[in-house]
Amino acid sequence: MKKIFYSIIAVLMILNVVSCTKDEDNLDVDLTKYNSDITANNEIDNWLTTSFVDPYNIEVVYRFERNFTDVNRDISPVYFEKVQPMMDAVLKTFLKTYEEVAGKAFIKKYTPKQFVLYGSPSYNDNGSITLGTADNGRRIVLYELNSLDFTNPDQVKRPIHTIHHEFTHILNQNIVIPPAFEQISKADYTSDWTGAANTAAVAKSLGFITRYSRSSFGEDFAEMTSFLLVDGQIAFENYCSTTNAVAASKLRAKEQLVTSYFKDYYNIDFKILQAAVQKSLADNYNAVDPVDISQSLSNWLINSKVSTIRYTVNAPYLNKYGDPATFKNIVANLQAAFRVNTVNPFPAGVIDYIEFRFTDASNVVVRIGFRTSSTATTNYSADFYFGMNINPTTWEVLFTKSTLNGTFYGTNGDIFNDGFEANLLPYLTNRMFIADWLPSTITPSSPLYRTYGGFYEKGVASNYFYGPVVLK
């Protein structure tokens, strides 16, 4: 059975070739100062025996063995000090998690019986590097281990991702991938996955979890599986939330087929397995979940979940959580202009609130609520129309002047137009904002978290406006 390769793009470094010249220096070298090959059994061998050979009948080859890799490639041996940390990670985030969820019988039957470790990557002709291989369902080879920092959770995830990817290939060699999986993206697979045309952004826009997923449906399935297990569900939801609807639909369809494959053919609850891997990474390597973009204010706005955000002048929440001076002064200037406007002045007029009414994902009405005096009981409003563009990745928000039925403002807008165009309009349209739950002093542990939100100026977090969030 042929080898299945797992690769990533790497930039190859150009090595400077320095010529050698003979001189009169002493060329004698004391080779006893350099480490010789490790031949005798040592404490690592004893640990590998008790941790892998005895319980799982798995051999770990770390002494350099040319025949377990491509003999035409220059591969370096793994550093001795990297062996136990790497295999400890294999034990905790792979073997133990599968054993916990699928049982010992599954481990004994399907897990590879040999792990081979190398220190350097294995470079490919197309500019990519091989991080691991699954050979005949019985051996997993891991490369590029010498550069790993096992105190860095993101670096630990790299070989663990490779292991789960390669083990998925082993499972697929025993029970084939359902044909329905290939059909989801059949037209978009390409052998030239390393080509300049297949950027990460392009692959994502087509419904692939990585660039490498485009190389074949088998690699696509393995990449989906390893991403879901190692990167986790929140990372997957974030990935889906930041691409187009068609691509997100394909990704979720693939997720469903991966989940059903494990359940239908191996009786493994994939979500429980995923939780076990995530817990192991958190407990042993301090891995932390990314921010859940699906619960961000920007995502709620993009998906038209928010009805309004209202800044109410002198409201108690402003006294408690803060009322930034920039926006407060803009509202005060707007009120002053309202009182002396040339269309219909109200010398005692007051502004009660500025409300952002989100029509859809790309349009917002800025409503000014006012009264003709502080003692008046009748409430009026003036509407101004804006376009709203939100970057789903950066949460950046750009407001633009818009029209509705050919006009920039609605009823009563003419009363505020002079002050609006001199104060609030340039403030909104001449800056880039970030949508977020505000103020930042309302932390996720507070019951009020995600009940207040608004926009802060990019690069100036202290310049913001906010209010209670009302959902549709």
C-alpha positions as CSV (number, residue, x, y, z in Angstrom):
1,M,0.0,0.0,0.0
2,K,1.4,3.4,-0.9
3,K,2.5,6.0,1.6
4,I,0.2,8.9,2.3
5,F,2.0,12.2,2.7
6,Y,0.9,15.2,4.9
7,S,2.6,18.4,3.7
8,I,2.6,22.1,4.4
9,I,4.2,25.0,2.4
10,A,7.6,26.2,3.6
11,V,9.8,28.9,2.3
12,L,13.2,27.3,1.4
13,M,16.2,29.2,2.6
14,I,19.0,29.9,0.1
15,L,22.3,28.8,1.6
16,N,25.4,30.7,1.0
17,V,28.2,28.5,-0.3
18,V,31.6,29.5,1.0
19,S,34.7,28.2,-0.7
20,C,37.5,26.5,1.4
21,T,41.1,27.4,1.1
22,K,44.1,25.5,2.5
23,D,46.2,27.3,5.1
24,E,48.7,26.4,7.7
25,D,46.2,26.0,10.5
26,N,46.2,22.8,12.5
27,L,43.6,20.5,11.0
28,D,43.6,18.0,13.9
29,V,40.2,17.7,15.5
30,D,39.4,16.0,18.8
31,L,36.3,14.0,18.0
32,T,35.8,13.0,21.6
33,K,34.3,16.4,22.2
34,Y,31.3,15.6,20.0
35,N,28.4,13.3,20.8
36,S,28.6,9.9,19.3
37,D,25.5,7.9,18.2
38,I,23.4,6.6,21.1
39,T,23.6,2.9,21.1
40,A,23.2,1.6,24.6
41,N,19.9,1.4,26.3
42,N,19.2,4.4,28.5
43,E,16.5,6.0,30.7
44,I,14.5,7.1,27.6
45,D,14.4,3.5,26.3
46,N,13.2,2.3,29.7
47,W,10.4,5.0,29.7
48,L,9.4,4.1,26.1
49,T,9.2,0.5,27.1
50,T,6.9,1.0,30.0
51,S,4.8,3.7,28.3
52,F,4.4,2.3,24.8
53,V,5.8,-1.2,24.3
54,D,4.3,-2.9,27.4
55,P,0.8,-1.3,27.3
56,Y,0.3,-0.8,23.5
57,N,2.9,-2.9,21.8
58,I,4.1,0.2,20.0
59,E,7.8,0.7,19.1
60,V,9.4,4.1,19.0
61,V,12.4,4.6,16.7
62,Y,14.4,7.7,17.5
63,R,17.9,6.5,16.7
64,F,18.6,7.5,13.1
65,E,17.3,5.0,10.6
66,R,17.7,5.9,6.9
67,N,15.4,3.2,5.6
68,F,12.3,4.6,7.3
69,T,12.4,7.7,5.1
70,D,13.2,8.7,1.5
71,V,16.9,7.7,1.1
72,N,17.3,10.5,-1.5
73,R,16.5,13.2,1.0
74,D,18.8,14.8,3.6
75,I,17.1,14.2,6.9
76,S,18.6,14.9,10.3
77,P,18.1,12.8,13.4
78,V,15.9,13.9,16.3
79,Y,17.6,15.6,19.2
80,F,17.7,13.2,22.2
81,E,16.1,15.7,24.5
82,K,13.0,16.0,22.1
83,V,12.2,12.3,22.3
84,Q,10.4,12.1,25.6
85,P,8.4,15.4,25.3
86,M,7.2,14.4,21.8
87,M,6.1,10.9,22.8
88,D,4.6,12.2,26.0
89,A,2.4,14.4,23.8
90,V,1.5,11.4,21.6
91,L,0.6,9.5,24.7
92,K,-1.5,12.3,26.3
93,T,-3.2,13.8,23.3
94,F,-3.6,10.8,21.0
95,L,-3.4,7.4,22.6
96,K,-5.0,8.2,25.9
97,T,-7.8,10.3,24.4
98,Y,-8.8,7.5,21.9
99,E,-8.5,4.9,24.7
100,E,-10.8,6.9,26.9
101,V,-13.5,7.3,24.2
102,A,-13.1,4.2,22.1
103,G,-11.6,1.7,24.5
104,K,-8.4,-0.4,24.7
105,A,-9.6,-2.9,22.0
106,F,-9.8,-0.1,19.5
107,I,-6.3,1.1,20.4
108,K,-4.8,-2.4,20.1
109,K,-6.5,-3.0,16.7
110,Y,-6.0,0.2,14.8
111,T,-3.2,2.3,16.3
112,P,0.1,2.1,14.4
113,K,2.7,-0.2,15.9
114,Q,5.7,2.0,15.2
115,F,6.5,5.7,15.5
116,V,9.6,7.0,13.8
117,L,11.1,10.4,14.8
118,Y,13.2,12.7,12.7
119,G,14.6,16.1,13.6
120,S,14.3,18.1,10.3
121,P,11.5,18.5,7.8
122,S,11.5,16.4,4.6
123,Y,11.6,18.8,1.7
124,N,9.5,18.2,-1.4
125,D,10.2,19.2,-5.0
126,N,7.2,21.5,-5.1
127,G,8.4,23.7,-2.3
128,S,6.4,22.1,0.4
129,I,7.6,20.0,3.3
130,T,6.4,16.7,4.7
131,L,5.6,16.8,8.4
132,G,4.4,13.2,8.6
133,T,3.5,10.0,6.8
134,A,1.3,7.0,7.5
135,D,2.9,3.9,6.0
136,N,0.8,0.8,5.4
137,G,-1.4,1.6,8.4
138,R,1.3,0.3,10.7
139,R,3.8,3.2,11.0
140,I,3.6,6.9,11.6
141,V,6.7,9.0,10.7
142,L,7.1,12.5,12.3
143,Y,9.5,15.1,11.0
144,E,10.7,18.6,12.1
145,L,10.8,17.9,15.8
146,N,14.1,19.6,16.7
147,S,12.6,23.1,16.4
148,L,9.6,22.4,18.7
149,D,9.1,24.3,21.9
150,F,7.0,22.1,24.1
151,T,6.1,25.0,26.4
152,N,4.3,26.6,23.5
153,P,0.8,25.1,23.0
154,D,0.6,26.3,19.4
155,Q,3.9,24.5,18.6
156,V,2.7,21.3,20.4
157,K,-0.4,21.3,18.3
158,R,1.6,21.1,15.1
159,P,2.8,17.4,15.4
160,I,-0.4,16.5,17.2
161,H,-2.3,17.8,14.2
162,T,0.0,15.6,12.0
163,I,-0.6,12.5,14.1
164,H,-4.4,12.8,14.1
165,H,-4.2,13.5,10.3
166,E,-2.1,10.4,9.7
167,F,-4.2,8.2,12.0
168,T,-7.3,9.3,10.1
169,H,-5.6,7.9,6.9
170,I,-5.1,4.6,8.8
171,L,-8.8,4.5,9.7
172,N,-9.7,5.3,6.1
173,Q,-7.5,2.4,4.9
174,N,-9.6,0.1,6.9
175,I,-13.0,1.6,6.1
176,V,-13.2,3.9,3.1
177,I,-14.5,7.5,3.2
178,P,-18.2,7.7,2.2
179,P,-18.5,8.8,-1.5
180,A,-20.8,11.7,-0.4
181,F,-17.8,13.5,1.1
182,E,-15.9,13.7,-2.2
183,Q,-19.0,15.1,-4.0
184,I,-19.1,18.2,-1.8
185,S,-16.0,19.8,-3.3
186,K,-15.2,17.4,-6.2
187,A,-14.8,20.1,-8.8
188,D,-12.3,22.1,-6.7
189,Y,-9.7,19.5,-5.9
190,T,-6.3,20.1,-7.5
191,S,-3.0,18.4,-7.6
192,D,-1.4,21.8,-7.9
193,W,-2.4,22.8,-4.4
194,T,0.9,24.5,-3.7
195,G,0.5,26.8,-6.7
196,A,0.2,30.5,-6.3
197,A,-3.4,30.4,-7.3
198,N,-4.3,28.4,-4.3
199,T,-3.8,30.8,-1.5
200,A,-5.2,30.1,2.0
201,A,-7.9,32.7,1.3
202,V,-8.9,31.0,-2.0
203,A,-9.0,27.6,-0.4
204,K,-11.2,29.0,2.5
205,S,-13.5,30.7,0.0
206,L,-14.1,27.3,-1.7
207,G,-15.0,25.5,1.5
208,F,-11.6,23.9,2.4
209,I,-10.2,23.9,5.9
210,T,-6.6,24.3,4.7
211,R,-4.7,24.8,1.4
212,Y,-3.6,21.2,1.6
213,S,-7.2,20.0,1.8
214,R,-7.5,20.8,-1.9
215,S,-5.0,18.2,-2.9
216,S,-7.5,15.3,-2.8
217,F,-10.7,14.3,-1.0
218,G,-8.7,11.9,1.2
219,E,-6.5,14.7,2.4
220,D,-9.5,16.9,2.8
221,F,-11.1,14.4,5.1
222,A,-8.0,13.9,7.2
223,E,-7.5,17.7,7.5
224,M,-11.1,18.2,8.5
225,T,-10.7,15.5,11.2
226,S,-7.4,16.8,12.6
227,F,-8.5,20.4,12.6
228,L,-11.7,19.6,14.5
229,L,-9.9,17.5,17.0
230,V,-6.8,19.6,17.6
231,D,-7.9,23.2,16.8
232,G,-11.3,22.6,18.3
233,Q,-14.9,23.5,17.7
234,I,-14.6,27.2,18.5
235,A,-11.8,27.6,16.0
236,F,-13.9,25.7,13.4
237,E,-17.0,28.0,14.1
238,N,-14.8,31.0,13.8
239,Y,-13.4,29.7,10.5
240,C,-17.0,29.2,9.1
241,S,-18.1,32.6,10.5
242,T,-15.4,34.4,8.5
243,T,-16.1,33.0,5.0
244,N,-18.9,33.2,2.5
245,A,-22.2,31.4,3.0
246,V,-21.6,28.7,0.3
247,A,-18.2,27.8,1.7
248,A,-19.5,27.7,5.2
249,S,-22.2,25.4,4.1
250,K,-19.7,23.0,2.5
251,L,-17.5,23.0,5.6
252,R,-20.4,22.2,7.8
253,A,-21.5,19.4,5.5
254,K,-18.0,17.9,5.7
255,E,-18.0,18.2,9.5
256,Q,-21.3,16.3,9.6
257,L,-19.9,13.5,7.4
258,V,-16.7,13.3,9.5
259,T,-18.8,13.0,12.7
260,S,-21.1,10.3,11.2
261,Y,-18.2,8.4,9.8
262,F,-16.7,7.9,13.3
263,K,-20.0,7.0,14.8
264,D,-21.3,4.7,12.0
265,Y,-18.1,2.8,11.3
266,Y,-16.2,2.9,14.6
267,N,-18.9,3.7,17.2
268,I,-17.0,6.7,18.3
269,D,-18.8,9.8,19.5
270,F,-16.7,12.4,17.7
271,K,-17.8,15.3,19.9
272,I,-16.7,13.4,23.0
273,L,-13.4,12.6,21.4
274,Q,-13.0,16.2,20.4
275,A,-13.6,17.3,24.0
276,A,-11.1,14.8,25.3
277,V,-8.4,16.1,22.9
278,Q,-9.1,19.7,23.8
279,K,-9.1,18.9,27.5
280,S,-5.7,17.2,27.2
281,L,-4.2,20.1,25.3
282,A,-5.5,22.5,27.9
283,D,-4.5,20.5,31.0
284,N,-1.1,19.5,29.8
285,Y,0.0,22.3,27.5
286,N,-2.0,25.3,28.6
287,A,-3.9,25.6,25.3
288,V,-6.5,28.3,25.3
289,D,-9.6,28.5,23.2
290,P,-9.7,31.4,20.7
291,V,-12.2,34.1,21.1
292,D,-15.6,32.8,19.9
293,I,-16.3,35.0,16.9
294,S,-19.8,33.6,16.6
295,Q,-20.6,35.4,19.8
296,S,-18.9,38.7,18.9
297,L,-21.0,41.8,18.4
298,S,-19.7,42.1,14.8
299,N,-20.9,38.6,14.0
300,W,-24.3,39.4,15.4
301,L,-24.5,42.5,13.3
302,I,-23.3,40.7,10.2
303,N,-26.0,38.1,10.7
304,S,-28.7,40.8,11.4
305,K,-29.4,39.7,15.0
306,V,-29.2,43.2,16.5
307,S,-32.1,45.6,16.3
308,T,-30.8,48.7,18.1
309,I,-28.0,50.1,20.2
310,R,-29.1,53.3,22.0
311,Y,-26.9,55.9,23.6
312,T,-29.2,57.7,26.1
313,V,-28.0,61.1,27.3
314,N,-27.3,61.1,31.1
315,A,-28.5,57.6,31.5
316,P,-27.5,55.8,34.8
317,Y,-25.4,53.3,33.0
318,L,-23.1,56.1,31.7
319,N,-22.5,57.3,35.2
320,K,-21.7,53.8,36.3
321,Y,-19.6,52.5,33.4
322,G,-18.3,55.7,31.8
323,D,-19.3,58.3,29.3
324,P,-16.3,59.0,27.0
325,A,-15.9,62.7,26.4
326,T,-15.6,62.7,22.6
327,F,-19.0,61.3,21.8
328,K,-20.6,63.2,24.7
329,N,-19.3,66.5,23.3
330,I,-20.5,65.7,19.8
331,V,-24.0,65.1,21.2
332,A,-23.8,68.4,23.2
333,N,-22.7,70.3,20.0
334,L,-25.5,68.7,18.0
335,Q,-28.0,69.8,20.6
336,A,-26.6,73.4,20.6
337,A,-26.9,73.5,16.8
338,F,-30.5,72.1,17.0
339,R,-31.5,75.0,19.3
340,V,-30.4,77.7,16.8
341,N,-31.0,75.9,13.5
342,T,-32.3,78.1,10.7
343,V,-35.2,75.8,9.7
344,N,-37.1,75.6,12.9
345,P,-35.1,76.6,16.0
346,F,-36.0,75.4,19.5
347,P,-34.0,77.4,22.0
348,A,-34.8,75.0,24.9
349,G,-34.7,71.8,22.8
350,V,-33.0,68.7,24.2
351,I,-31.6,65.5,22.7
352,D,-32.6,62.5,24.7
353,Y,-30.7,59.8,22.7
354,I,-28.8,58.7,19.6
355,E,-30.0,55.3,18.4
356,F,-28.4,53.0,15.9
357,R,-31.2,51.1,14.2
358,F,-29.7,48.2,12.2
359,T,-31.9,47.6,9.1
360,D,-29.8,44.7,7.9
361,A,-26.2,43.7,7.7
362,S,-25.2,46.6,5.6
363,N,-27.5,49.5,6.4
364,V,-28.2,51.4,9.6
365,V,-30.5,54.3,10.5
366,V,-29.0,56.8,13.0
367,R,-32.0,58.2,14.9
368,I,-31.9,61.3,17.0
369,G,-34.6,61.3,19.8
370,F,-35.5,64.8,21.0
371,R,-38.1,67.0,22.7
372,T,-38.8,70.7,22.1
373,S,-37.9,71.5,25.8
374,S,-36.8,69.7,28.9
375,T,-40.4,69.8,30.3
376,A,-42.1,68.7,27.1
377,T,-43.7,65.3,27.2
378,T,-44.0,64.6,23.5
379,N,-41.1,62.7,21.9
380,Y,-39.9,63.2,18.3
381,S,-37.2,61.6,16.2
382,A,-35.1,62.5,13.2
383,D,-33.5,59.8,11.0
384,F,-30.3,59.8,9.0
385,Y,-29.3,57.0,6.7
386,F,-25.9,55.2,6.5
387,G,-24.3,52.3,4.9
388,M,-22.3,49.9,7.1
389,N,-19.5,47.6,6.0
390,I,-18.1,45.1,8.6
391,N,-14.9,43.1,8.1
392,P,-15.8,39.7,9.5
393,T,-12.1,39.0,10.4
394,T,-11.0,42.2,12.0
395,W,-14.4,43.5,13.1
396,E,-13.6,46.8,11.5
397,V,-16.7,48.9,10.7
398,L,-16.9,51.6,8.1
399,F,-19.9,53.9,8.0
400,T,-20.8,55.7,4.8
401,K,-23.4,58.4,4.0
402,S,-26.4,56.8,2.3
403,T,-29.8,57.7,1.0
404,L,-33.2,56.1,1.2
405,N,-35.7,56.9,-1.6
406,G,-33.3,59.6,-2.8
407,T,-32.9,61.5,0.5
408,F,-30.1,61.4,3.1
409,Y,-32.5,62.0,6.1
410,G,-36.1,61.3,7.0
411,T,-38.7,63.2,9.0
412,N,-37.4,66.1,11.0
413,G,-33.9,65.6,9.6
414,D,-33.8,69.1,8.2
415,I,-34.0,70.5,11.7
416,F,-30.7,68.7,12.6
417,N,-29.0,68.7,9.3
418,D,-26.6,71.6,9.9
419,G,-25.4,70.4,13.3
420,F,-25.4,66.8,12.1
421,E,-23.2,67.5,9.1
422,A,-20.8,69.6,11.2
423,N,-20.5,67.1,14.1
424,L,-21.9,63.6,14.0
425,L,-21.5,62.9,10.3
426,P,-17.7,63.6,10.0
427,Y,-17.2,61.7,13.3
428,L,-18.8,58.6,11.9
429,T,-17.6,58.6,8.3
430,N,-14.0,59.8,8.8
431,R,-12.9,57.0,11.2
432,M,-12.7,53.3,11.2
433,F,-14.6,51.7,14.1
434,I,-14.5,48.3,15.8
435,A,-17.8,46.7,16.9
436,D,-17.4,45.2,20.4
437,W,-19.1,44.5,23.7
438,L,-18.5,47.8,25.6
439,P,-17.3,49.0,27.9
440,S,-14.4,46.6,28.5
441,T,-14.9,46.8,32.2
442,I,-18.0,44.7,31.8
443,T,-16.1,41.3,31.6
444,P,-17.5,37.9,30.5
445,S,-17.9,37.0,34.2
446,S,-20.5,39.8,34.6
447,P,-24.2,39.0,34.1
448,L,-24.4,42.3,32.1
449,Y,-21.8,41.0,29.6
450,R,-23.2,41.1,26.0
451,T,-26.0,43.3,27.1
452,Y,-24.1,46.5,26.3
453,G,-22.2,47.1,23.1
454,G,-21.1,49.7,20.7
455,F,-18.2,51.0,18.6
456,Y,-14.8,52.2,19.5
457,E,-12.4,54.1,17.2
458,K,-9.7,51.9,15.8
459,G,-6.4,52.7,17.5
460,V,-8.1,54.8,20.2
461,A,-10.0,52.3,22.4
462,S,-10.9,55.1,24.9
463,N,-13.0,56.8,22.2
464,Y,-16.2,54.9,22.0
465,F,-20.0,55.1,22.3
466,Y,-22.3,52.4,23.6
467,G,-25.6,51.4,25.0
468,P,-28.0,48.5,25.7
469,V,-28.2,46.0,22.8
470,V,-31.7,45.0,21.7
471,L,-32.0,41.9,19.6
472,K,-34.4,41.4,16.8
